[in-house]
Amino acid sequence: MKKMFVLINHNLTEEQKDQALRVFGIGNIVNIADDAWSSIDPSDENIVDALNAYKKELMREAKAGDVFLVQGDFGATYNMINFAKNIGLKTVYATTKRVVQELMVDGKLVTRREFKHEKFREYL
C-alpha cells in the first residue's frame, strides 16, 4: 500500500486522514515534520541546508507513487515539491473552505473564522 508523507505545520485532522485513506489508497501516514519546519527563519538567505533532513527521510522511506503532502514557507515548499516530484512522488496540498461569522459579544463585533478541510489538490 502507498504511504503519505506529511510535511505541514500542524497535525492532520481525522477528516484529512480518512480522505487520504479513501482517495489515495494510503496504508500508512508518516509525519516527517518537526519544529524546524514551522520555524524556518525568514531572514535566512539560503534554506537549502535546512531542508536536507526532510529530503533524506524521503529518500530513505518513500517509493515512487507514494503521496507527499507539503505546505509551509513558500520557498521551502517549492523546493520540496520539486525534489519530491523528481523521485516520483505525487505532491499534494490541502484546500480549505473558510466559514466566517460575525457575532456581537459584550457590545463588540467579533469575527470568527473556521477553516474546514475540503480536499487534497495536486501540485501541477
C-alpha positions in Angstrom: 0.0 0.0 0.0 1.0 3.6 -0.6 2.3 5.9 2.1 1.5 9.5 2.6 4.4 11.6 3.9 3.3 14.8 5.6 5.3 18.0 5.9 3.0 20.7 7.3 2.8 23.0 10.3 0.0 21.1 12.1 -1.4 17.7 12.7 -3.8 16.2 10.2 -7.4 16.2 11.1 -9.4 13.0 11.3 -11.3 14.1 8.2 -8.0 14.6 6.3 -6.7 11.2 7.4 -9.9 9.5 6.3 -9.9 11.3 2.9 -6.2 10.3 2.3 -7.0 6.7 3.0 -10.1 6.7 0.8 -8.9 8.9 -2.1 -5.3 7.8 -2.4 -5.4 4.3 -1.0 -3.0 5.2 1.7 -2.0 2.4 4.1 0.3 4.5 6.3 0.7 8.2 7.1 4.2 9.3 8.0 4.7 12.7 9.6 8.2 13.9 8.8 7.6 17.5 10.1 9.3 18.8 13.2 9.6 22.2 15.0 12.2 23.4 12.5 9.7 23.1 9.6 7.3 25.5 11.2 10.0 28.0 12.2 12.2 28.4 9.1 14.0 31.7 9.7 12.6 34.3 7.3 15.9 36.3 7.4 18.0 33.3 6.1 19.3 33.9 2.6 19.6 30.2 1.8 17.3 27.5 3.3 18.6 24.5 1.3 20.6 23.1 4.2 17.5 23.3 6.4 15.6 21.0 4.0 18.2 18.2 3.9 16.8 16.2 6.8 13.4 16.0 5.1 14.9 15.1 1.8 17.0 12.3 3.4 13.9 11.0 5.1 12.0 10.8 1.8 15.0 9.2 0.1 15.1 6.5 2.9 11.4 5.8 3.2 9.4 6.9 0.1 8.8 4.9 -3.1 7.7 6.2 -6.4 3.9 6.5 -6.4 3.7 7.5 -2.7 2.0 10.8 -1.8 3.7 13.8 -0.3 1.5 16.4 1.4 3.6 19.6 1.8 2.6 23.2 2.9 4.5 25.9 4.7 7.2 28.5 3.9 6.7 29.2 0.2 10.4 28.8 -0.8 10.8 25.6 1.3 7.6 24.2 -0.1 8.6 24.9 -3.7 12.0 23.3 -3.2 10.4 20.2 -1.5 7.8 19.8 -4.3 10.5 19.8 -7.0 12.6 17.3 -5.0 9.6 15.0 -4.4 8.4 15.1 -8.0 12.0 14.2 -9.1 11.9 11.0 -7.0 8.4 10.0 -8.3 6.1 11.2 -5.5 2.6 12.6 -6.1 2.7 16.1 -4.4 -0.4 17.5 -2.9 -1.7 20.2 -0.6 -4.9 20.6 1.4 -7.6 23.1 0.4 -9.9 24.6 2.9 -13.3 26.3 3.0 -13.4 29.4 5.1 -16.6 29.9 7.2 -16.9 33.4 8.6 -19.3 34.5 11.3 -19.8 38.0 12.8 -21.0 37.9 16.4 -21.9 40.5 18.9 -20.0 39.8 22.1 -20.4 42.3 25.0 -21.4 45.0 22.6 -18.4 44.4 20.3 -18.5 42.9 16.8 -16.3 39.8 16.8 -15.4 37.9 13.6 -14.9 34.2 13.9 -13.2 32.2 11.2 -13.3 28.5 10.8 -11.2 26.6 8.3 -12.8 23.3 7.2 -10.8 20.8 5.1 -12.3 20.5 1.6 -10.0 18.2 -0.4 -6.4 17.5 -1.4 -5.3 19.0 -4.6 -2.2 18.0 -6.6 0.6 20.5 -7.3 0.8 20.6 -11.1 
